[in-house]
Every structure is written in structure tokens, then in C-alpha cells.
């Protein structure tokens, strides 16, 4: 039976159970894993367990009936946010921002140090138990916001726990990474992802879920993206375009921008869609590279070309994840 119904992360739950049973739970954690692997759901379920007034310590489960538990969603897998608990704090990067705003942590200029997450978690617990803060989008700290959090990470207030959520350890500032215990969330197995898709009614059968999961990279977000029926035609058209117009950088950039405009309007979805298109490009380049390598008289220039294209496309995906300007990313990618 999966811990609180969260598939794929029982080993992590056991790690926290042992630490809690020995009273050796650290004050700051960095949860690392691709988006859609369950980090946020696990963080909220962990908070619910640690803040429960009558937990089942042996199984590391919340009671589900105390006043604290009633302030959390009954089923974190079905929906982990929002949380109404006065001792639980959650912040995330606004969609329109490139980085985590400083005021989320320490308040705006008029209330600096008297509001924000760092202030709230320093206060006395309303219910007399543990306080938990979850900081989503930790990939988007800048030096200023990171520095504002350092003291809280180094010396967490009594009976408090801070959990930062990020997609990759390499995207975390060293000052943040060095002050947290890192917990890695691996991609979901195809079977677990298919089960989640079926349980949520996103697919009609486990078999359909498995077919989708095999292409989703262990991510629920990735699987949801693949369900957009417009994606496959765009993918096929991009591959056709790359195969016939290798030298037309301006034309390729214009077509990719056109694909993106047709696929999504809001900024977060546009980023995911462009990421999908670039991953499709990598699949194409890798297939062509294998062909070049197996030719008896293969041109070394072909191998070099496709290797370079793979590298620059991976760089472009990294820039997407860093919230860089999408038209600039597309132009730079097409022109390299």
C-alpha cells in the first residue's frame, strides 16, 4: 500500500518515518525532481503527518480526524492545495515573474521583516504544534531572495520545517543547496504513472495509460501535455521542417513561433509546449545521428552537425526552464 496513496515514493516516506521516530528530523529540506513526479503532493502530505495531533507513529500516518488534519485536503493525491492550516505556509513564483519575488519571503518595502514567509514561520504556532513552510519553484531564486532566506535555513525557528521544491540540483544556488538536506524524487515508473492517469480519469484504461506513460518521462505533467491532440501533428510537421530546411534559420524560427501560437496562449503552457517541440527535435537529431554513424562512408560533417544540434537544443531547453524569453530562445536555437 503506497504511503497516503502517493505512488512511487515509499522509500522517501520511510526515510522521514525513521528520522521522526528518532527525533532527528532536519529543519530544512530540498526536494529535487522533475515537475510532475509528486514533490508537492508529498510535501503537503508530510506536513499533514507532522502537524497531526494524534498520528499513527508506527505507520507514519496522520489520524485524519483531529482539528489539524481537517485543515488539510482529505486526499492529497486528488488535490493537495490550498491548505487552510494557520501554521502551514506555501509560496510559489507568480506566473508573470521571472524569479521568486523578495516580498514573498520578507514582505514589501513598507512591511519588510514584518510580513512574508520568514516572518510568519518565526511566530508562535497557532495550534501549539509544528510549523511547516513549502517554497515552490526553488529553481527561480536569485541572489537577493536567497540571501533573505539564508538565516531562516541556517537557524530554523523551533518546531518548524522548511521544504524547498526544485527540478534539478544544478539549478539551485550553492548557498541554498548547502543549507538543506537534499531528497531526490525519481521519475515515476510507467506502471505507477499509468495507474495515476487511470485513477484520475484521464485515460479509459491502464493499457492506454501505459502507452501514454512510456512517452511521458515519468512525469504526470508530461503525460497531461501529451494528451493535447494538437501536439502530434505539430511534432510531425516540425520534424518534416527540420529535414528539408536545415539552412533556413529565419524560416524555422518563424514556423516554431507559429506552432507555439497555435498550441498555447498562457506563458506557463507555452513553455511546456516549446519544451515538447524541442524534445521532438532532439529525437529527430538523434535518429539522424545514428543513421550517419552507421553509414559505411558516412560524412563526419553530418555527425558533427547533428551532435551540435542536440547540444544547442539541450541548451535551449535549459533556458526554457530558467524562464528566459521564448522568442529569444527560438531565434538563438534556430540560428546556431
DRENDO-1510 file (C-alpha; in Angstrom, 1 decimal, always signed):
<recs>
REC; n; res; u; v; w
REC; 1; UNK; +0.0; +0.0; +0.0 .
REC; 2; UNK; +1.5; +3.3; -1.1 .
REC; 3; UNK; +2.1; +5.9; +1.7 .
REC; 4; UNK; -1.0; +8.1; +1.8 .
REC; 5; UNK; -1.8; +6.9; -1.7 .
REC; 6; UNK; +1.3; +8.6; -3.2 .
REC; 7; UNK; +2.8; +6.1; -5.7 .
REC; 8; UNK; +6.5; +5.7; -6.2 .
REC; 9; UNK; +7.9; +7.3; -3.1 .
REC; 10; UNK; +7.6; +4.8; -0.2 .
REC; 11; UNK; +11.3; +4.8; +0.3 .
REC; 12; UNK; +11.3; +8.6; +0.9 .
REC; 13; UNK; +8.4; +8.2; +3.3 .
REC; 14; UNK; +10.3; +5.5; +5.2 .
REC; 15; UNK; +13.3; +7.8; +5.5 .
REC; 16; UNK; +11.2; +10.5; +7.1 .
REC; 17; UNK; +9.4; +8.0; +9.4 .
REC; 18; UNK; +12.8; +6.8; +10.7 .
REC; 19; UNK; +14.1; +10.3; +11.2 .
REC; 20; UNK; +10.9; +11.4; +13.0 .
REC; 21; UNK; +10.9; +8.3; +15.2 .
REC; 22; UNK; +14.5; +9.0; +16.3 .
REC; 23; UNK; +13.7; +12.7; +16.8 .
REC; 24; UNK; +16.4; +13.5; +14.2 .
REC; 25; UNK; +14.4; +15.4; +11.6 .
REC; 26; UNK; +16.4; +18.2; +10.0 .
REC; 27; UNK; +14.9; +21.7; +9.7 .
REC; 28; UNK; +15.4; +22.3; +6.0 .
REC; 29; UNK; +14.9; +20.0; +3.0 .
REC; 30; UNK; +15.4; +20.5; -0.7 .
REC; 31; UNK; +13.1; +18.2; -2.7 .
REC; 32; UNK; +14.6; +17.6; -6.2 .
REC; 33; UNK; +12.8; +16.0; -9.2 .
REC; 34; UNK; +11.2; +16.8; -12.5 .
REC; 35; UNK; +7.9; +18.5; -12.4 .
REC; 36; UNK; +5.0; +16.1; -12.2 .
REC; 37; UNK; +6.8; +13.5; -10.1 .
REC; 38; UNK; +4.9; +14.2; -6.8 .
REC; 39; UNK; +7.2; +16.5; -4.8 .
REC; 40; UNK; +4.5; +19.0; -3.9 .
REC; 41; UNK; +1.9; +16.3; -3.1 .
REC; 42; UNK; +4.5; +14.6; -0.9 .
REC; 43; UNK; +5.5; +17.8; +0.9 .
REC; 44; UNK; +1.9; +18.6; +1.8 .
REC; 45; UNK; +1.2; +15.0; +3.0 .
REC; 46; UNK; +4.4; +15.2; +5.0 .
REC; 47; UNK; +3.3; +18.4; +6.6 .
REC; 48; UNK; -0.1; +16.9; +7.4 .
REC; 49; UNK; +1.5; +14.0; +9.1 .
REC; 50; UNK; +4.0; +16.0; +11.2 .
REC; 51; UNK; +1.3; +18.5; +12.2 .
REC; 52; UNK; -1.3; +15.9; +13.2 .
REC; 53; UNK; -2.3; +15.8; +16.9 .
REC; 54; UNK; -2.9; +12.0; +17.0 .
REC; 55; UNK; -0.6; +10.5; +14.4 .
REC; 56; UNK; -0.1; +6.8; +13.8 .
REC; 57; UNK; +3.6; +6.9; +14.6 .
REC; 58; UNK; +4.3; +3.3; +13.7 .
REC; 59; UNK; +3.0; +3.7; +10.1 .
REC; 60; UNK; +3.8; +7.5; +9.9 .
REC; 61; UNK; +0.3; +8.5; +9.0 .
REC; 62; UNK; -2.0; +11.3; +10.1 .
REC; 63; UNK; -5.1; +10.4; +12.0 .
REC; 64; UNK; -7.4; +12.3; +9.6 .
REC; 65; UNK; -9.8; +13.3; +12.3 .
REC; 66; UNK; -8.1; +15.9; +14.5 .
REC; 67; UNK; -8.5; +19.7; +14.2 .
REC; 68; UNK; -5.2; +19.9; +12.4 .
REC; 69; UNK; -6.0; +17.2; +9.8 .
REC; 70; UNK; -9.3; +18.8; +9.0 .
REC; 71; UNK; -7.5; +21.9; +7.8 .
REC; 72; UNK; -5.7; +19.8; +5.1 .
REC; 73; UNK; -7.3; +18.3; +2.0 .
REC; 74; UNK; -8.7; +14.8; +2.9 .
REC; 75; UNK; -6.9; +13.2; -0.1 .
REC; 76; UNK; -3.6; +15.0; -1.0 .
REC; 77; UNK; -3.3; +12.9; -4.2 .
REC; 78; UNK; -6.7; +14.3; -5.5 .
REC; 79; UNK; -5.6; +17.9; -4.7 .
REC; 80; UNK; -3.0; +19.0; -2.2 .
REC; 81; UNK; -3.7; +22.7; -2.2 .
REC; 82; UNK; -4.9; +25.0; -0.8 .
REC; 83; UNK; -4.3; +24.3; +2.8 .
REC; 84; UNK; -6.3; +26.2; +5.4 .
REC; 85; UNK; -4.0; +25.5; +8.4 .
REC; 86; UNK; -2.7; +28.7; +10.1 .
REC; 87; UNK; +0.7; +27.0; +10.7 .
REC; 88; UNK; +1.3; +25.9; +7.1 .
REC; 89; UNK; +2.8; +28.4; +4.7 .
REC; 90; UNK; +3.1; +28.0; +0.9 .
REC; 91; UNK; +4.7; +30.4; -1.6 .
REC; 92; UNK; +5.4; +30.0; -5.3 .
REC; 93; UNK; +6.7; +32.1; -8.1 .
REC; 94; UNK; +3.9; +34.1; -9.8 .
REC; 95; UNK; +3.5; +33.1; -13.4 .
REC; 96; UNK; +4.3; +36.6; -14.7 .
REC; 97; UNK; +7.6; +36.8; -12.7 .
REC; 98; UNK; +11.0; +35.5; -13.8 .
REC; 99; UNK; +12.2; +34.9; -10.2 .
REC; 100; UNK; +10.7; +34.5; -6.7 .
REC; 101; UNK; +9.8; +37.9; -5.5 .
REC; 102; UNK; +11.6; +39.1; -2.4 .
REC; 103; UNK; +8.4; +40.3; -0.8 .
REC; 104; UNK; +7.1; +36.7; -0.6 .
REC; 105; UNK; +9.8; +35.9; +1.9 .
REC; 106; UNK; +10.3; +39.2; +3.9 .
REC; 107; UNK; +7.4; +41.4; +3.0 .
REC; 108; UNK; +7.2; +44.5; +0.8 .
REC; 109; UNK; +9.2; +47.7; +1.5 .
REC; 110; UNK; +6.6; +49.1; +3.9 .
REC; 111; UNK; +6.4; +45.8; +5.9 .
REC; 112; UNK; +10.0; +44.5; +5.4 .
REC; 113; UNK; +10.7; +42.0; +8.2 .
REC; 114; UNK; +7.1; +42.2; +9.5 .
REC; 115; UNK; +5.4; +40.0; +6.9 .
REC; 116; UNK; +6.3; +37.3; +4.4 .
REC; 117; UNK; +7.1; +33.7; +4.9 .
REC; 118; UNK; +10.3; +34.2; +7.1 .
REC; 119; UNK; +8.3; +36.3; +9.5 .
REC; 120; UNK; +5.3; +34.1; +9.6 .
REC; 121; UNK; +7.2; +30.9; +10.4 .
REC; 122; UNK; +9.1; +32.7; +13.1 .
REC; 123; UNK; +5.9; +33.4; +15.1 .
REC; 124; UNK; +4.5; +31.1; +17.8 .
REC; 125; UNK; +2.4; +28.3; +16.4 .
REC; 126; UNK; -1.3; +28.9; +16.5 .
REC; 127; UNK; -2.2; +25.3; +17.3 .
REC; 128; UNK; +0.8; +24.6; +19.5 .
REC; 129; UNK; +2.5; +22.2; +17.2 .
REC; 130; UNK; +4.9; +22.1; +14.3 .
REC; 131; UNK; +5.0; +24.8; +11.6 .
REC; 132; UNK; +5.8; +23.9; +8.0 .
REC; 133; UNK; +6.7; +26.1; +5.1 .
REC; 134; UNK; +6.8; +25.0; +1.5 .
REC; 135; UNK; +8.7; +27.1; -1.1 .
REC; 136; UNK; +7.8; +26.0; -4.6 .
REC; 137; UNK; +9.8; +27.0; -7.7 .
REC; 138; UNK; +13.2; +27.0; -5.9 .
REC; 139; UNK; +14.8; +26.9; -9.3 .
REC; 140; UNK; +14.0; +30.6; -9.5 .
REC; 141; UNK; +15.8; +32.1; -6.5 .
REC; 142; UNK; +18.1; +35.0; -7.3 .
REC; 143; UNK; +20.9; +36.1; -5.1 .
REC; 144; UNK; +18.7; +38.7; -3.2 .
REC; 145; UNK; +15.9; +36.3; -2.4 .
REC; 146; UNK; +18.3; +33.5; -1.5 .
REC; 147; UNK; +20.2; +35.8; +0.9 .
REC; 148; UNK; +16.9; +36.8; +2.5 .
REC; 149; UNK; +16.2; +33.1; +3.3 .
REC; 150; UNK; +19.7; +32.0; +4.5 .
REC; 151; UNK; +19.3; +32.9; +8.2 .
REC; 152; UNK; +15.9; +31.0; +8.3 .
REC; 153; UNK; +17.5; +28.0; +6.6 .
REC; 154; UNK; +20.6; +28.1; +8.9 .
REC; 155; UNK; +18.6; +28.5; +12.1 .
REC; 156; UNK; +15.0; +27.3; +11.6 .
REC; 157; UNK; +12.6; +28.5; +14.3 .
REC; 158; UNK; +11.8; +26.0; +16.9 .
REC; 159; UNK; +9.4; +23.2; +15.8 .
REC; 160; UNK; +9.5; +24.4; +12.2 .
REC; 161; UNK; +10.3; +22.6; +8.9 .
REC; 162; UNK; +11.1; +24.3; +5.6 .
REC; 163; UNK; +10.7; +22.4; +2.3 .
REC; 164; UNK; +12.0; +23.8; -1.0 .
REC; 165; UNK; +10.9; +22.3; -4.3 .
REC; 166; UNK; +13.1; +22.3; -7.3 .
REC; 167; UNK; +13.5; +20.4; -10.5 .
REC; 168; UNK; +17.3; +19.9; -10.5 .
REC; 169; UNK; +20.2; +20.3; -8.0 .
REC; 170; UNK; +22.2; +22.1; -10.6 .
REC; 171; UNK; +19.6; +24.9; -10.8 .
REC; 172; UNK; +19.9; +25.6; -7.1 .
REC; 173; UNK; +22.2; +28.3; -5.8 .
REC; 174; UNK; +25.1; +26.8; -3.8 .
REC; 175; UNK; +24.1; +28.9; -0.7 .
REC; 176; UNK; +20.7; +27.3; -0.7 .
REC; 177; UNK; +21.8; +23.8; -1.6 .
REC; 178; UNK; +24.4; +23.7; +1.1 .
REC; 179; UNK; +22.0; +24.5; +3.9 .
REC; 180; UNK; +19.4; +21.9; +3.1 .
REC; 181; UNK; +19.2; +18.1; +3.1 .
REC; 182; UNK; +18.5; +17.0; -0.5 .
REC; 183; UNK; +15.8; +14.4; -1.2 .
REC; 184; UNK; +15.6; +13.2; -4.7 .
REC; 185; UNK; +12.3; +12.3; -6.3 .
REC; 186; UNK; +12.9; +9.9; -9.2 .
REC; 187; UNK; +10.6; +9.8; -12.3 .
REC; 188; UNK; +7.5; +7.7; -11.8 .
REC; 189; UNK; +7.6; +4.2; -13.3 .
REC; 190; UNK; +5.4; +3.6; -16.3 .
REC; 191; UNK; +3.1; +1.4; -14.3 .
REC; 192; UNK; +2.7; +3.9; -11.4 .
REC; 193; UNK; +2.1; +6.8; -13.9 .
REC; 194; UNK; -0.4; +4.8; -15.8 .
REC; 195; UNK; -2.2; +3.9; -12.5 .
REC; 196; UNK; -2.4; +7.6; -11.6 .
REC; 197; UNK; -3.7; +8.6; -15.0 .
REC; 198; UNK; -6.4; +5.9; -14.8 .
REC; 199; UNK; -7.3; +6.7; -11.2 .
REC; 200; UNK; -7.8; +10.4; -12.1 .
REC; 201; UNK; -10.0; +9.5; -15.1 .
REC; 202; UNK; -7.5; +10.9; -17.6 .
REC; 203; UNK; -7.4; +7.7; -19.6 .
REC; 204; UNK; -10.0; +5.0; -20.1 .
REC; 205; UNK; -7.8; +2.0; -19.3 .
REC; 206; UNK; -4.5; +1.1; -17.8 .
REC; 207; UNK; -3.3; +0.0; -21.2 .
REC; 208; UNK; -4.0; +3.4; -22.6 .
REC; 209; UNK; -2.2; +4.9; -19.6 .
REC; 210; UNK; +0.8; +2.7; -20.2 .
REC; 211; UNK; +1.1; +3.8; -23.8 .
REC; 212; UNK; +1.0; +7.4; -22.7 .
REC; 213; UNK; +3.3; +6.9; -19.8 .
REC; 214; UNK; +6.1; +5.4; -22.0 .
REC; 215; UNK; +6.4; +8.7; -23.7 .
REC; 216; UNK; +6.0; +11.0; -20.7 .
REC; 217; UNK; +9.3; +10.5; -19.0 .
REC; 218; UNK; +7.9; +9.6; -15.6 .
REC; 219; UNK; +6.1; +12.9; -15.2 .
REC; 220; UNK; +2.3; +13.4; -14.7 .
REC; 221; UNK; +2.7; +16.9; -16.2 .
REC; 222; UNK; +4.4; +15.4; -19.2 .
REC; 223; UNK; +1.6; +12.9; -19.6 .
REC; 224; UNK; -1.0; +15.6; -19.5 .
REC; 225; UNK; +0.8; +17.6; -22.1 .
REC; 226; UNK; +0.9; +14.6; -24.4 .
REC; 227; UNK; -2.9; +14.4; -24.2 .
REC; 228; UNK; -3.3; +17.6; -26.3 .
REC; 229; UNK; -4.3; +16.1; -29.7 .
REC; 230; UNK; -2.7; +19.1; -31.5 .
REC; 231; UNK; +0.8; +18.1; -30.3 .
REC; 232; UNK; +1.4; +15.1; -32.5 .
REC; 233; UNK; +0.7; +17.0; -35.8 .
REC; 234; UNK; +2.9; +19.8; -34.7 .
REC; 235; UNK; +5.7; +17.4; -33.8 .
REC; 236; UNK; +5.5; +15.7; -37.1 .
REC; 237; UNK; +5.5; +19.0; -39.0 .
REC; 238; UNK; +8.5; +20.2; -37.0 .
REC; 239; UNK; +10.4; +17.0; -37.9 .
REC; 240; UNK; +9.5; +17.4; -41.6 .
REC; 241; UNK; +10.6; +21.1; -41.4 .
REC; 242; UNK; +14.0; +20.2; -39.9 .
REC; 243; UNK; +14.6; +17.5; -42.5 .
REC; 244; UNK; +14.1; +19.9; -45.5 .
REC; 245; UNK; +15.0; +23.4; -44.3 .
REC; 246; UNK; +18.2; +22.9; -42.4 .
REC; 247; UNK; +19.8; +26.1; -43.5 .
REC; 248; UNK; +16.8; +28.4; -43.2 .
REC; 249; UNK; +17.2; +29.7; -39.7 .
REC; 250; UNK; +14.7; +32.6; -40.0 .
REC; 251; UNK; +12.1; +30.3; -41.6 .
REC; 252; UNK; +12.5; +27.6; -39.0 .
REC; 253; UNK; +12.2; +30.2; -36.1 .
REC; 254; UNK; +9.0; +31.7; -37.7 .
REC; 255; UNK; +7.4; +28.3; -38.1 .
REC; 256; UNK; +8.3; +27.2; -34.5 .
REC; 257; UNK; +6.8; +30.5; -33.2 .
REC; 258; UNK; +3.7; +29.7; -35.3 .
REC; 259; UNK; +3.4; +26.2; -33.8 .
REC; 260; UNK; +3.7; +27.7; -30.4 .
REC; 261; UNK; +1.0; +30.4; -31.0 .
REC; 262; UNK; -1.4; +27.6; -32.2 .
REC; 263; UNK; -0.7; +25.4; -29.2 .
REC; 264; UNK; -0.9; +27.7; -26.3 .
REC; 265; UNK; -1.6; +31.2; -25.1 .
REC; 266; UNK; -0.7; +31.4; -21.4 .
REC; 267; UNK; +3.0; +31.7; -20.6 .
REC; 268; UNK; +3.5; +28.5; -18.5 .
REC; 269; UNK; +1.8; +26.3; -21.1 .
REC; 270; UNK; +3.8; +27.9; -23.9 .
REC; 271; UNK; +7.0; +27.0; -22.1 .
REC; 272; UNK; +5.9; +23.4; -21.7 .
REC; 273; UNK; +4.8; +23.2; -25.3 .
REC; 274; UNK; +8.1; +24.6; -26.6 .
REC; 275; UNK; +9.9; +22.1; -24.4 .
REC; 276; UNK; +7.9; +19.4; -26.1 .
REC; 277; UNK; +8.8; +20.6; -29.5 .
REC; 278; UNK; +12.5; +20.8; -28.7 .
REC; 279; UNK; +12.4; +17.3; -27.2 .
REC; 280; UNK; +10.9; +16.2; -30.6 .
REC; 281; UNK; +13.7; +17.9; -32.3 .
REC; 282; UNK; +16.2; +16.0; -30.2 .
REC; 283; UNK; +14.5; +12.7; -31.1 .
REC; 284; UNK; +14.9; +13.6; -34.8 .
REC; 285; UNK; +18.6; +14.7; -34.4 .
REC; 286; UNK; +19.4; +11.5; -32.5 .
REC; 287; UNK; +17.8; +9.4; -35.1 .
REC; 288; UNK; +19.7; +11.2; -37.9 .
REC; 289; UNK; +22.9; +10.9; -35.9 .
REC; 290; UNK; +22.5; +7.1; -35.6 .
REC; 291; UNK; +22.0; +6.9; -39.4 .
REC; 292; UNK; +25.1; +9.0; -40.0 .
REC; 293; UNK; +27.2; +6.8; -37.7 .
REC; 294; UNK; +26.1; +3.6; -39.4 .
REC; 295; UNK; +26.8; +4.7; -43.0 .
REC; 296; UNK; +29.7; +2.8; -44.5 .
REC; 297; UNK; +31.0; +6.1; -45.9 .
REC; 298; UNK; +29.3; +8.4; -43.6 .
REC; 299; UNK; +30.2; +12.1; -43.7 .
REC; 300; UNK; +31.8; +13.2; -40.5 .
REC; 301; UNK; +30.3; +16.6; -41.1 .
REC; 302; UNK; +26.8; +15.1; -40.7 .
REC; 303; UNK; +27.8; +13.6; -37.4 .
REC; 304; UNK; +29.2; +16.9; -36.2 .
REC; 305; UNK; +26.1; +18.8; -37.4 .
REC; 306; UNK; +23.6; +16.6; -35.6 .
REC; 307; UNK; +25.8; +16.4; -32.4 .
REC; 308; UNK; +25.9; +20.2; -32.4 .
REC; 309; UNK; +22.1; +20.5; -32.9 .
REC; 310; UNK; +21.5; +18.1; -30.0 .
REC; 311; UNK; +23.7; +20.2; -27.7 .
REC; 312; UNK; +22.2; +23.5; -28.7 .
REC; 313; UNK; +18.7; +22.1; -28.3 .
REC; 314; UNK; +19.5; +20.9; -24.8 .
REC; 315; UNK; +20.8; +24.4; -24.0 .
REC; 316; UNK; +17.6; +25.8; -25.3 .
REC; 317; UNK; +15.6; +23.6; -23.0 .
REC; 318; UNK; +17.7; +24.7; -20.1 .
REC; 319; UNK; +16.9; +28.3; -21.0 .
REC; 320; UNK; +13.2; +27.5; -21.1 .
REC; 321; UNK; +13.5; +26.0; -17.6 .
REC; 322; UNK; +15.3; +29.2; -16.5 .
REC; 323; UNK; +12.3; +31.3; -17.6 .
REC; 324; UNK; +14.2; +33.1; -20.4 .
REC; 325; UNK; +12.4; +35.0; -23.1 .
REC; 326; UNK; +10.8; +32.4; -25.5 .
REC; 327; UNK; +11.2; +34.3; -28.8 .
REC; 328; UNK; +14.9; +34.9; -28.0 .
REC; 329; UNK; +15.3; +31.2; -27.2 .
REC; 330; UNK; +13.8; +30.2; -30.5 .
REC; 331; UNK; +15.8; +32.7; -32.6 .
REC; 332; UNK; +19.1; +31.6; -30.9 .
REC; 333; UNK; +18.3; +27.9; -31.3 .
REC; 334; UNK; +17.3; +28.3; -35.0 .
REC; 335; UNK; +20.4; +30.4; -35.8 .
REC; 336; UNK; +23.1; +28.3; -34.2 .
</recs>
